[in-house]
Each structure stands twice: as C-alpha cells, then as structure tokens.
Amino acid sequence: MPLSLFTKSTLSFIFITICLAVFSGIKSAKAASFSVVAEGLDNVRGLNFAPDGSLYITESGVGGNGRCIPGPSLEGLLSCAGTSGAVTKVKDGKQERVITGLPSIALRPTGNTGEGPQDIQFDRLGNPYILIGYGGNPTISDFPKNSPSWGQLYKVDLETGSLKSIADLAKYEFANNADGVDVLDVSGEIASNPYAFTINDDTAYIVDAAANNVLAVGLDGSDLRSLTVLPTQKITNPIFPTPEPGQVAPPDAPPPGQTPQEIEIQSVPTGVTFGPDGAIYVSEYTGFPFPEGEARIFRVQGDGETTVYADGFTQLSDLAFDAESNLYALQYGNEPQWKGVSDASLVQIAPDGTRTTLLSGNGLESATALTVGPDGDIYVSNKGDRPGQGQVLRIDTTRKVPEPTSILSMLVALSALGIGSLTKRSSSGNSKLQSYK
C-alpha cells in the first residue's frame, strides 16, 4: 500500500499539497512532535493495539528468490516472491518479530515496494486477524499446500504463529467481479489486492484496492459479499510523468505529445473504519497518474449507499476516528511519487469539518497506515515503501493549526443549514494498489 497502482488491464506505476482555497489569516501548519516507537521494519504496513496494550505491526517483507514478475518500477526491475513477511510486537519498549515466514513479494534486488501482510485487527474478544494481499494473481501459489498465501483473511494464533483462513477474498473477486471490469496484471493474469480491513461486532469489512470495492464477511467465514463498489472520477488536464533516459514509461501513460484533456481514473481504496454514526468510511488513493487534490473519503451506509464525505486530498493511505469523533486522514505522499517526493501528511478533520495538518514532511515519508492509540495519540507506519528503514511514529495530537476545509465540505456544512446540498454518485470502476519507489 504499500503504494503503486494497477489500472484496467495494465500495471500502472506509482511514481501535499492539497488543492484547497486560500483564506487570509490562515497560518501554515506547524510540525507536531513525534517519537519513534519501532524501527528497522521491512515495508511496514498496518498496525493495531491488542487489548493488553501491545502494538502489533505487519511487515510486507522483502520478497525472496521465488517466482518473479515485472514490478512497479520505472527502472524495469522484477518483483520476486518469498516468505519474508512478518508481524512485529512492541510492548514496554521491547520490539520483536513474533510471526515470520509469511508471503512476500518485492522488487529485486532492492527489496522495495513489498506486498504481503497488509493489516492486522482484533475482534471484541481480543482475537487477532491478518490480511495478506498481493497485486497479482494469487491463484498462482508460491508456497506449500496449506501454508499462508495471497489474497486471504486469516485468524491468527499469536502463541503458535499458526494461521487459519477465514475468507479467500481474491477467489471471490475472480468468481463475482463486483464492478464488472476485468483487471489484469502485466502478465495478463487476473489480479486482486485486499489491502486493509476493520472489524465491527462479528463481521470484517475489507477494501480491495484492485476491485475498488468494500467486502464484508463473518468472522466465522460466512456470508462473504461485496457491499459497495467505489466510483471512478473524471480528471481534466491530467499530468503524466515523463521518464528520464533509461527509465520505463508507465503503460497507462499516453505517447509524448498526446496527453488527453480528460481521463477517467479508478478509485483504489486503501483504508476503512467505522465512524461514530455507525457508517463505514473509506479512504481513496486514486488511480494513475495520481492527480493532486483529487483523493476522496467516502461514507458508506449499511445498505451500501455511498457518498463523498470529504475531498481535496492527495494519495490517501488510511483513516481513523478518535474518541472525540475527529477523523484522521493519512496522505501517503504530498505529491505523486513519480515526482520523486516522499513527504507525507497527517490531517485531522474535526466534526465541524475544520481541517488541521498535524504533520507534513519533517520526517513523515511514504506513510502507509495509522491507528489511534489507547493514549489518544496517533501511531503511523512511516517509510513504508522500503526495507529495513520502516518506522512507527507516535504523533502528539495537541500541536496543530487550522486549515480551510474543501469546497465540498463547505457545501455539506451549508446543506446542514438548509442552504444547499451536494451528493456525489457515479458509476464504479476498477483498479489496483501496490507499492512504488
């Protein structure tokens, strides 16, 4: 989510300044204070706290010496599979890998942009679950029979390290194709990429960054279904990367001098959480070429009805609510990564719509996931696109400066006063998420 994207029938390459109106009297956000609570992680991804206060972190690993496929790299590197995925535990200042040998695929020889263990969550009884994704065809097994594999949700025994499959999400997508669009990887194989999930009562809710949908499944494996498919959007005057000498042009990039005036891009959901109103909220990364200011946060009701809750972001990778109903949105990058910029941002959205940037750059880079800690601080997976350098940061939420809300947010506020309303509904598309560096 690590993060690169696959779009319809091709593999796209990943290569904050939020496009908001400027109001006089608004000060620039100041950097919040933070501390490092974990480091040395390999392509760090999702994280969550267990009931005993331990912090568990998923690492997508560095791949291995197994099957290789063309990877998301302007340099044309291959991604190769292995069993370097892991789960790390942090408790009382001690950091240790408690589960190893999980599926992983990453660029060779660098080990960047790994995919594998994507997220970890706990149910109301404290039982842990792990999501293993992969932006390729997970029906091609790289591992022994009955061992963990791609595209599945697992229940985990942290004492023994054993995993029990709850749902084969990729297999479901291949059979049902929720958005009606076939998505292919570069080898022409159908691909799926479950990327993040949350648990409410006895049901898991998962976003598939390839299928652009939100799925639901009982924690006993029952009633696996697609709840909603997220809408595409049209972008005018898109900006595409121009490869340097020796680099490979992304397959979705138009030929030089033939940039279209308008394109339709996929959604690419990356994070999912429940709000204080009982609705599901989903963050969007957006499809290639990852235009600035076009990422959205969706609100999904129980019947699947989907509307835009907030807009004007860039490359969102996760979101979460705190106890005061503030929503935290994490931007993986402040600009499309193909520009060579890795600075990320953490933005707070208050219940009244006021936006506050808590941290932008200043050590926050390629941020892949977040969670709200028992102490109320925000814990962020940092430098999530590289091996051996991944961190988890603890960010103090008390230092902040307000920013303007987006135009859509202001219209929503006016609607609440009976002055106006705006609802976004559109047809759904398809795309894929992986990592790029």
N, C-alpha and C positions, 0 to 999 in steps of 0.2 A: 503498500500500500505502500507497502510499500509502494514509489508510485510510478507506474507507467501505464499506458492505456492500450487496450485493443479496441478498434472500432470495427464496424461491419465488414466481415470477410477479409480483414487485414490486421496486421500487428502495427499499432501506432507507437511512437516513441515519445517518452516524456523528456522531454528535453529539459509589502502587499499594499502593492498599492491598491487599496480598494477604491473603485470608481464611485466616489460619493460627492455630493455637492459641498462646496466650501463655504462655511459660515464665518463671518467676522467674529472675533472674540473667542474662538475655539483654539485652545492651546494644543501643541503636539503632545502625544502621549509620552510619558516618561517610562524608562525601563523599570519593571518590577524587580524586586530582589528574588534570587533563587539560589538553591543549593543543589548539589549533585548527590543523589541517594543511591545510584547504581551506575556502573560504567563498565567498559570493556565488552559490551554486548554486540552480538552479530546480527545486523539488520533487525534492530529491535522493533517490535510491533505493539500489540495490545497489552494492557495491564489492568489489574484489578486487585482489590483488597479482600482477603479472606475474613471470615468472622473473628478470627483471633488477632487481627491486625497485621498479619503478614501480607506483604506486597508480592504478587506473582506477576511475572513478565514473560511474554512469549518472544522468542527469538527465531526468526525465519532461517537462520543459518547461513552457510557459505557455499551450499551446493555440495558437489563431490565429483567423483570420477565416473559417474554413470552416464545414462543417455543424455545426449546434448541436442539442443535445438537452437535456431537463431534467436538471439536475445535482444532485449530492448536497449540497444547501444548504437550511437552514431558511428562508433568505430567498427561495427560489424562483428563484435565478439559473440561467442556462443554462450548459452546458459546450460549448465550441466547439473544433473541430479545427484543427490547423495543423501546421507542421513545425519546431517549436522544441525538440524532443527532442535530446539531445546526450550525448556521452561526454567526460569530463574526465580529464586525466592530471596526476598530481603526481609530480615527480621532482626530487630535490635542491633542494627548497624552491620549485620553479617550478611554477605551476599554469596549464594551458592546455586549452582545448577542442580535442580532436583529431578529433572527428567531430561534425558538425552536420547539421541538416536532417532529423532523424528524426521519425516520427509523434508527435504530442502532442495531448492534449485536456485542457482545464482550464476552470474557472469563469471566466466573463466578467462584469465587466471585471477582476476581482481577480487572475486567474491562479493562484488557489489550487487545491489538490487535483488536480494534474496527473497524467495517466496517459500512458504511452508506454514508453520504455526502462526496464525494471524491474530488470534484473540483468545482471551480467557475470561470466563464469567462464573459466578457462583449462584446456585439456587437458594431458596429461602431456608433450606436445611443445611446449607454450607457445602453442598456437593459441587465440585469443580467440573467445568466443561471446557473443551478446547475446540477451536475451529481451525481446520487445516485447509488452506486454499491453494490455488495454483492457476495462473492464467494460461492454461493449455488444455490438452485433452487428458483428463485424469483417468480415463478408462485404459490408458496405456500404463500398465503397472511397472514401477521400477523397483518394487520391493517384494519380499517373500509373501506368500499367501498368508492371510490372517494378520499381517502386520499393518500398522497405520499407513494410510495412503491419502491421495489427494481428494479435495472437494467434499469433505465429510465433517460432521459434528460428532465429537466423541465425549463420552463421560469418562472422567479420569480418576484413578486411584493414586493419590499422591504418595501413599506409603510404598506401593509396589511399582509405580510407574506404568501400570497397565492401562490400556485404553479400550473402551467398548463403543462401537459405532452406534450412534443414535439415529442418524439420518444421512443418506448419500444424496447430498444436495445437487451435485453435478449430474448424477444419473437422472434425477428428477427433471432437471432442466433439459437434458437431451431428449427425454421422453415427452415433455409437455411444451417446451419452447414458449414460455409465458408471453413474451412480447411479439411472437410471430416472426422474428428475424433470426436467421441462421448466423451465428457468429463463428468465424473460423480463425485459427491461429495461422502463423506463417507457413506451416507445413500443410495447410488445407484441412486440418482436423478440427472438429467442433470443440469449442473450449468453454469453460465455465470458471468462475473465480469467486466463491464465497469469501467475503472479506472481513466482516465484523458482525457481532450479534449482541443481543441483550436478552435477559430473561425476566418475565413477568408471571408471577404465580407458577404454574407448571408448564409454561409454553416458552419456547425460544423463538425469537424473531431475528432473522438473518438477512443481511443485504448481500446480493450477488452483484459484484461490480462488472461482471460480463453481461449478465442478463438484464441489468438495470431494474431489478425488482426486489421487493421485500417478501420473504417467505416466512411462514410460521410452521412450527412442528411441536407436538407434545414432547415433553422430556422423556416419555416412555417410547418415543418413536412413532406415535400415532398421528394421523391427520396432517401429513405434510401437504402444504398447499402454498400457492402464490397469492399473497394478499393484495398487492398492487404492483403495477409497472410504472416507473417514473417517466415523466415526459421529456422528450427531446426539446431543443430550442433552436431558433434560427439566429445566426450571428451575421451582422453586416460588416463589410470591410475587414475580414479576418486577416491576421498577421501570421505568416508561416515562417519557420526557421529557414535560413539559408546555410546549408552545410559548408564547412570550411574544407579546403583541399584535403583529401584523404578520408573524409567522413562520408557516411552513407545517408542519403536522403530518406526521411521517413516515407513509407509507402503511401500515406494519405496526403502528402504534400503535393500541390499542383506543380506542373512543369514551370520553369522560370518564365516570368512574364505572362503567366496565365492564371493569376490569382482571381478567383470568382468574387463578385461583390457580395454574395450571400451564400452561406452554407448552413446545413443542419447538423448539429452536434449531439452526441449522446449524453446521457446524464452521468453515469458512473457513480453510484452511491458508495460511500466509504464508512459512514458511522451511523449508528442507530441507538436511540434511547427513548425512554418514556418520559413524558412531561408531567407536570403537576396536575394537568387537566385530564390525564388518562389517555391522551393521544400519543401516537408514535411520531418521533421527529427524526429526520434523516438528513445527513449532510451529503453534499454533492461535490465531486472533484471536477466534473465536466470533461468532455472528450477533446481530442486533438483538434486544434492546436492550443488548447487550454487558455482561452482568452481571459484577460484580466477583468475582474469585476463582474463576471458572469456566473459564478457559482452561487447556488441557492440552498436554502434549508427548507425542507418540505414538512408539512404537518399531515399525517395520515390518520384518519379516523378508523374505528373498529370495522366499519363496513368497507374499508379500502378507499374511501373518498380522499383525494389528495389535493392539497392546495399549497401555494408558496407562503411560507411563514416569514422569511426574510431573504433578501437578495443583496447583491453588490459585493460578493466575496470573490476570492481567488483560490482555487485548488484546495477546497476544504478536505480535511482528512478525518475529522472526528468531532463529536459534540457531546455535552453532558450538562445536566441541570444540577444546581446545588440546593441546599435545604431552604434557601430564600427565594427559590424559583428563578434565579439568574441562570441564563443559558450561556455556556462557554463553547465557542467555536474555534477550532484549531485549523489554521491555514498551513498546509504542508510547505508552501512557498509563497513569497510575496509577488513573484513574477513567474511566468512559465519557466520551467527548469532548463529548457533548451537555450535560454539566455545566459546560462552559466551562473545563475543566482540561487543560493540555497537558503537565504534568510527566510524564516518562518514567523508567524504571528499567532498570539493568543488573544482573542477578542471576547469580552463579556457583553451580553445583551441583557439588560435589565427587563423586568416585567413590563415597564412602560415603553420599551423599545430603545432606550438610550444605549448607545454603544460605547464601550471603553476598551481601548487597547492596553492590555496589561503588560505585554512584552512583544517587541518586534525586533528581530535580529538580536544583536547584543548577546550572542551565544546560542540563540534558538535557531536551529537549522534543520531542514528536511524533517519536520515534526510529523510523526505518523499516528499518534494516538494520545488520548488523555483520559484521566479519571479523577473524580473528586474524592479526596481522602477523608478519613474519619475526623481529621483535624480541620476540615473545611478548605485546606489548600488544594491547589491543582497540581497533579502529577502528570508530566508529559514525557512521552517517548521522543528522544532527541537524537538527531543524526541517524535517522532510521533507514538510510539507504546505503550503509557501508558496514564492512566487517570490523570488529574489534574496537570501534570507536563509539558505538551506541551508548547512550546515557538515559537515565530517568532523572528529570529535574523536578524539584519541589518548588513551586512558584507561589510566592506570597501574594494574596489577592487584595491586600489593603492599599497598595500604591497604584493609583490609576487616575487618568484624566479623561473626561467625557469627550466623545466624538459625535458628529452628526449621524443621525440614522439615515438609512437609504430612502430613496423616494418611495419605494413600495411600503416600507414600514410607516412612513408618514401618512400615506393614503389609508393604511389599515387603521391608524390612530384616528384619522378623520372619520372613517367609517363607523367606528365605535361611538362617535358623537352624532351620527346620523347625517353627516355631511357628504359622504361619498363612500364608494366601495370598489374593490378590485379583487377579482378572483382569477387565478391562472389555472386553466385546464387545457391540456393539449394531448395529442397522440403520443404514444410511448415509443421509445427506440431501444437501441441495444449497443452495448459497448463493453470494454474490458479494462481491468485495472491490474497493473503490476508495478514494479519499481523501475526507476531510471536514474542514472547518474552519469 
